[in-house]
Amino acid sequence: MSWTDDKIAQAMRDIDPAMTAPDATPLPGDWARMRSIMIYASPQRSVLRSIARWGWTVPVAAAAVVVALTAGPIAATPSYAATPPPLATRPLDDTIDDVISESLDILRAATATTPSRDAEVVRWSLREDGADDPVIVPEWQEWVWNPDGTGYLSARAGAPYSVTDDGKIVEPVGDSPDEGDPIERATSSQRDFGFFPDEPPVDAREMRDYLTVHAHLPDDADALALWGAISLLRDEWTITADQQAAALEILAAAGGLSLLGTVEDRFGRDGIALSVTSTSRHQFGATIVLEEASRQIIAADIIYKGGSDRLDLDTGSVIEYSAWLLPR
């Protein structure tokens, strides 16, 4: 199937006809998710393992487009959940303004590093095939670049697992790949320039312009759309603390951020969780995790918030997660 601009726009209208204009421009999340369909050969599953070995990611309207259009109602098998458990947060006696201000100070005081186009992310997304498959398989993804600046997305399977209805992580209860198995792409092409061939800026205003141009954002992009672009950037680049500060500053300026509390991400890393909401796409939101010590963006979940008659999922279900690995 060829996902043209027209088909993506129609998919968005099918999901949210009241909010999606006929000439709507697909958001970064739409492009990323559609791109993942075209990259992977077969209906692969993706996810994480136990809290000590996992990771997660991003983009939002995209998951809605794919799941709602191609999957139809999705239901788990009787004893197992179709999605991983959400992150468990604990209250924090600070305000969102306190956390943002402190985080920006920490990031801007960090030791200078050099940005590099070698990011590695662990991701799982609710698949588009609609199968009642309780096995969750994380994907370890990274771009492999050619000398001419083109490249391709490489992926291998993480450790499969299943989730019981009461949220316990157990061994996979069905067929699954072995950890480390390569995930084949649907195309043999190794000539993609990615979204962000140019080094990201460190100034917040310049960063917003950079994301708008490279991720094709509308000028009035809300916080959730901006987060979709930032997550794409994190997939390609290991960005510096100053660049992370710029990304966090434009998210805060867009509104739609609130504080959830302290948390451990799926790798067991201590962090602070923030909620990101949209002014127009109320069925979805994001939870992003700042590492507690460095305040770098290390993880994110996309959350189904209810309101879609095409998704047979509980409100609060995780439909995608990402974990970005910090430089070794």
Salt bridges, closest charged atoms under 4 A:
GLU102 OE1 - ARG295 NH2 3.03
GLU120 OE2 - ARG156 NH2 3.45
GLU120 OE1 - ARG328 NH1 3.54
GLU128 OE1 - ARG33 NH2 3.69
GLU128 OE1 - ARG127 NH2 3.24
ASP133 OD2 - ARG45 NH1 2.33
ASP148 OD2 - ARG191 NH1 2.40
ASP166 OD2 - LYS168 NZ 3.04
GLU179 OE1 - ARG49 NH1 3.45
GLU179 OE2 - ARG53 NH2 2.87
ASP192 OD2 - ARG35 NH2 3.34
ASP198 OD2 - HIS214 NE2 3.47
ASP235 OD1 - ARG123 NH2 2.85
GLU236 OE1 - ARG117 NH2 2.98
GLU249 OE1 - ARG108 NH2 2.39
ASP265 OD2 - ARG269 NH2 2.68
ASP301 OD2 - ARG266 NH2 3.08
